């Protein structure tokens, strides 16, 4: 299962996320759930880098499926919108394929 935790501050602003694990929907290389999650996450990270001035750190571990993003300071409208778009896409995958393959949680930090 892929676990995604979206981090928010006390004002409900997104401040980062962590995605870890492999969905396990199908064999490696044929897992459309894992591919969809990965495509969404990587596209949002690339868009944050290309289209915003936000400062953030990333951590990855291909073996465990870890992708982590943390913003260094409060983020602006465009970055918030990109994270909202990520959440929308992940909720769509969860709705379509179920909780056996993706867990989406929100955590205030």
N, C-alpha and C positions, 0 to 999 in steps of 0.2 A: 504494500500500500504506500502511496505517496501522501505524506503529511505536509500540509502547507499551513503555516502560522503567519498571520498578518498582524504586525505590531502597530498599535495606535497609542497616542499620548492621551492625557486626560481631557483634551479638547476634541477627541475623536479624529485627529489628523493622523494620516499614515506616516510612520517613521521607519518602516522597513518590513522585510518579510524573510522567512526561511522556508525552503522547500527541500524535503529530504525523502529519499526512498524511491523505490521503483514500483509502479502501479501493480504489476503482476497480472494484468489482463490477458496477456499472451506472451509467447516466447520473446526473448530479447531480439530486437530487430523487426518484430512484427506487432509490437504492443502499441496500438493506436492511442490508447489513453495516455500512456507515458509520453508518446511523441507529441500529443496535443498539449499536455501540461508543459513539456519542455519548450515547445515552440512559443507558447504564450509568455513564459517566464523570460526566455532569452530575448524575445522581441521587445518586451517592456524594458529590460535592462539596456538594450541597445538604443531604444528610443529615449530613455532617460539621459543617456550619454550624448546622443546626437542632437536632441531637441530641447534640452534644458541646461541650465547652468548649475544644477544641483551637485553638491559634493556628496559622494557616497562611497562606501567600501563594499567590495564583494568578496565572498569566499566560495570556493567550489571544491568538490571532491567527486570525481567521476565514478569512483568505485561505489560510494554510498549514495550517490545521486544528490548530494548536497549542493544547493545554490542558495546563498545568503546575501541579502542586501540590507545595509543600514545607512541611513542618511546621517550626515555629520551635524546638520542643523535643521531648523524648521524649514519645511519645503513649501514651494509656491504652488499656485493653481495648476500649472501644467503637469507637474510631477504627481500631484494629488489625483488629477484626472487619469493619468496613465495607470496608477495603482488601482483606481476604481475600475478601469477597463480590465485589468488583470483579474480582479475579484469577479467581475461579471463573467468573464470567460471561464474561470475555474468553477464558479457556481453552475454554469451551463454544463460543463463536463460532469460535475458531481450529480446534477439532476438527471442527466442522460445515462450515465454508467453506474451510478450508485455509490454508496458509502464503503463498499468493499475495496474500492480501488483508489479513492481519494478522500482525505479528511481535510476539511477546511475549517480552521478556527481563528478567532480574533482574540488578541491579548493586549490588555492595557499595560504599558510599561512606563 
